[in-house]
Amino acid sequence: MKATHYEGNKTFTVIEKQIVEPAAGEVRIKVAYVGVCGTDVHIYHGMMDKRVNIPVTIGHEMSGVIDAVGADVTNYAVGDKVVVRPLDDRKVKASDKGFNHICEELKFIGIDSEGAMQQYWNVPTFTLHKLKETTDLKLAALIEPLSVATHDVRRSGLKKGETAVVLGGGPIGLLVAMVAKEVGAQVIISEVNPKRIEKAKALGFDAVSPIDVDLVEYVKGKTDNRRADVVFEVAGVQPALDIMCEVAGIRGRIVMVAIHGVKKEVDLFKFFWKELSLIGARVYEKVDYEKSIELITANELPFEDMITDVQPLSNIQQVFENIDNNPDGLKVLMDCQL
């Protein structure tokens, strides 16, 4: 079978390897599609070389069909369509307080262990979520990033009739906006990239550039001066941290979606003055995956428009080079059977 290896130094190779029988408690998945996410791009750039075990097969946004089952597997059968929730929480401790998705020794499958960018992939059954037979496997490859968005929105406590401002109109920002809109909120997206603003508008969102408009005044004008009930910080840059406290209204909730690897400045006075809340949101829980599966199955949101390209697995090197050269794209899928 074909499998991919990240070799370091911005290099992927396609190798041939043996198909392995699943161990007890595992299934073998014939992988259909794998999405390329920002973390995969960080790996390609060498930013996680100290974490990944080079050479390594990466990838965690996936869909596929069970091809074989190991001993003691009773809840899944050959032919089942599935996705993987790529969290290995087998070292959970009492001090983790039951929050397995953020437990101290959590391992992320596809980063800390072998991932999905190969034709067949063996995984333990505790990672699986079953799909309906009618589920489109291309759209199902969006379930993992969509689950990030459903988790973010659930953590925010966003309610129908409230206003949400999404700072950053990339793939996760747009998915957050979709879930927020599905809740029944008014959604405003702030994005500096003109092509992403155009895409957001094409998806039916109110999207503006903070370079072209005064974002605080724009939001005040849309909310009778109330400003935002919830702000999702998805951009991960200092200007977004500067504006999030300004655009949030009294007792607004700010959800930190972006990953900030170093300490940043935040206007804590605004938290005191307006009684703001800052909420952390990391990966997802089982309930978020189930919600995302419902949304993908219903297919009432413009998920198909999130997929900007589908490429064969054998083109993996070119795919990552193209992403570097075309930062305006949204979600690229790898067809793992080609």
N, C-alpha and C positions, 0 to 999 in steps of 0.2 A: 504494500500500500504506500501511497504518498504521505509524507509528513514534512513539516517545515521545521527548520532550526534557526533560531537567532544565534548568530556566531559572534556577536560583538562588532564594533566598528561599523555600524550602520549596514550590516550584512545579514541577509537571510539566504538560506540554501533550501533546496527541495531534495529530500532524500527518500530512499526506499527502505522500508522496515517491515518486519514480520507483523502480521495480525496476531494479537495475543488473546487467548481465551480469558473471559472475565473470571476473577477470583470469587470466592464465596462473598455474598453480599454486594456484588458488583453487577453492572450490566455493561455490554459493549454497545456503543452508539455509532451508527452510520451517520456521520456528521453531514448535515445538509448545508447550512450557511453559518459563517462566523462574521460578526461585525468587527471592524477595526475601531478601537476607542482611543481616547486621549492617552490612557495609560500605556497602551501598546506603542503609541508614537513616542512616548517618553522612553520606553525600553529601547526602541530603535535608535534614539538619540544617545543612548549610553547612560542616561540619567539614573538607571536602576541596576547598573552592572554589579554593584555590591550586594544586591538582593537576589537577583535571578541566578540560577545555576547554569551558566553558559557551558555548552550549547543547550538550548532549551526550546521546546515547543510552547508557544504562548497562545493566548486567545481565551476569552470567557463569555463573550456575547454570542450565543449559539442556539441552534435548533437542530433537531435530528430525529432519527427513528431507531428504536432499539433493535439491534441485530442479533444479540445473544444475551442470555442471562446466566449468571453464576448460581452456585448452590445456595439454597436458603432464600432465594428471591421469590416472593409470592405475590407481591402487589403490582408487578410489572411483567409484561409479556413481549415477545418478539412482535414487532409491528407497531407498538405503541409510539406515538409521536410525543416527544419530550423536550424540555429545556432543562438546563442545569443552573441551580442557584449556587454559584461557585465559592461557597464558604465552608471551610473545614474547621468545625468547632469541637473536634473530638478531645481537646485539652481544656474544655471549659471547667472553671473552678467556682467554688461557692462565692468567692470575692467578686465574680463577674455579675452577681445579683440576677442571674437568669437572662441577661442580655447577650445571648449567644452570638449575635451578629457583630458585636463589638468587644467580644471577650479578649482578655489580655494576650492570649497566645493564639489568636485566630490566624489561620493560614488562608490566603486567597488563592484558590485554584486557578491555574493559568498564569500565575505570577510566581508564587512560592512553590508550585508543583506543576506538572505537565498539563498543558492546556489543549484547546480544541482545534487548533489549526492543523488538522490532519484528517485523513479520510475516516478513520475509526478511532474511537476514544473510549477507554474503560474508566468508569467512574463509580463510586459507591452510591447506593440507592438513596441514601439520606439527602443527596443533593438534588434529586429529581423532582420535577413537577410535570404531571401528565397533561397533555393537550387533547382537545377534541380532534376527531378524525378529519373534520372539515377545516382545521386551522391551516392557514397559509404559512408554510415554513419560512418564507422570506420575511414576512411580517413578524413571525415568532422570534426571529433573531434580534428583534428590537425589545423583547420582553425584559432583558437584563437592564439596559439603560432606562427603559420606561419605569422599571421598579425603583431606580434611584429617584425618579421624579415623583412617583406615587408616595414614596417614603418621605420625601421633602415636604410635599403638600400635606400629608397626614400629620407630620410633626408640627407644621405651622398652625394647625387648627383652623385653616381657612374655611369660611362658611359662604353659602350662597348670599349674594348681594354685597359682599366685601370687595375691596379693591386690592389687587396684587400687582406689584411692580417687580418685573424680572430684569435684573441687571446682567445682561449678557444673552445674546441671541444665537449661541452655538447649538449643537445637538441637544445637550442636556437642558439648556435654557428653553428651547422650543418645546421639549417634552414636558418640562415643568409648566410652561404656559398652557399646553394642551390639557393637562390634568387639572390645572386651576380653572380653566374655562369650563371643563366638564363638571366641576363642583358647582358652577354657577356664579363665579366671581367675574368682575370686570378686570381685564388683564391689560397691562401696558408693558411693552418690552423696550428696554433701553439698550442700544447696540451701536457701535461706532462703524462697523463694516457695512458699507452701502449695499453690497450684494446680499448680506444676511438680513438687512432691513427689508430689502425688496422681497426676499423669500418669506420673511415673517408676515409681511403684508399680504403676500399671495396666499398664505395659510389662513388669512382672515383676522390677523392680529393688529392691534393699534401699536405700531412700532416707530420709534423716533431715535434720533442720534443726539446725545447730550452735547455734542460739538455744535450742532445746528440750533438747538433750542435750549432754553433754561428748563432742565428737567423738573425741578421743584415747582416752578410756576406752571409747567404743562400739567403735572399731576394735580396741582391745586385747582386748575381750571376744569379738570375732568371729575373732580370730587367735591365741588362746592367748598373748597378750601380745607377739606378734612385730611388730605394727603392719603398715603397708603395705609391700609390695615396690616398688610404683610409685604415685606420686601424679601425677595430671594436673591442673595448675592452669589451669582454664578460666574462672574467674570474673572475673579481672582486677581484683580489689580488694585493698586492704591486708590485711583480715582473712584472706583466703585465703593470702597470702604469709606471714602470721604463723603460720598453722596447718600449712602444708605441711611444714615442717621437723619439727614436733612429731609429726605423724601418720605420717611416714615411719619405717620401722624401720632397723636397722643395715644399712649399705650399700644403702639405698633409692635408687631413681632418681626424680627429680622432673622431669617434662616440662612445659616452659613453653609452653602452648598459647595463652593469652591474650596480647594485645598491650598492652604497657605503654608508653604514649607519653612518660612522664616517669620519672625515677629514683625507685625505691621502696626502702624499707628491707627487708633480708633478714638473718636471723640466721645469719651465716657461721660462728659458733662451732659451730652444730649440724652444719655440713658437716664440720668438723674432727672433732668428737666422735664422730659416727656414720659417718664416711667416706661421706657422701652424694654423689650425682652430680646435677648440674643439666644438663638436656639441652634445647637449643633445638629447636624444630620449626616450620618455616615452609612453608606451602602443601603441595606434594606433588610426587612424581616419577611418571614413566610407570608404574612398577610398582604404585604406589598406585592409580592410575586403573584399571589392569587388575584389581586385587584388588576394587575397588569395583564394577566391572562384573560380576564373578563373583558378588558378594554380592547385587546387585540382580537379576541374572538368576535366581539360585537362589530369591530371595524367601522365605527361611526366617526372616528377622528381621522384626520388626513395623514395616517401613518405612512402610506405608500410614498408620499411626497418627501418623506425624510430620507429615503434611499436614493442617493445620487449616482451610485455606480455599483455594478456587480461584476466581479472579476474572478477568473479561475484561480484556484489555490496555487497553481504552478507559476502565476504571475506575481507572487508575493513581494519580491524585491521591487518590481516596478510600481506596485500599489503604494508602498511606503514612500518611494521617491516622488510619486505623483501627489501624494498628500502633502509632502513638504512644499511642492511647487504650486499647489492649488489649495491654500488654506480656506477658501470660500466654501468648499464642499461640506456636506453634512455627514451622511452615513454611507460608508463603503462596505459592501458585503463581499466575503470570499465564498465562492461556490466550491465546497470542499470535495466534490466528486469530479472536478475537472482539473 
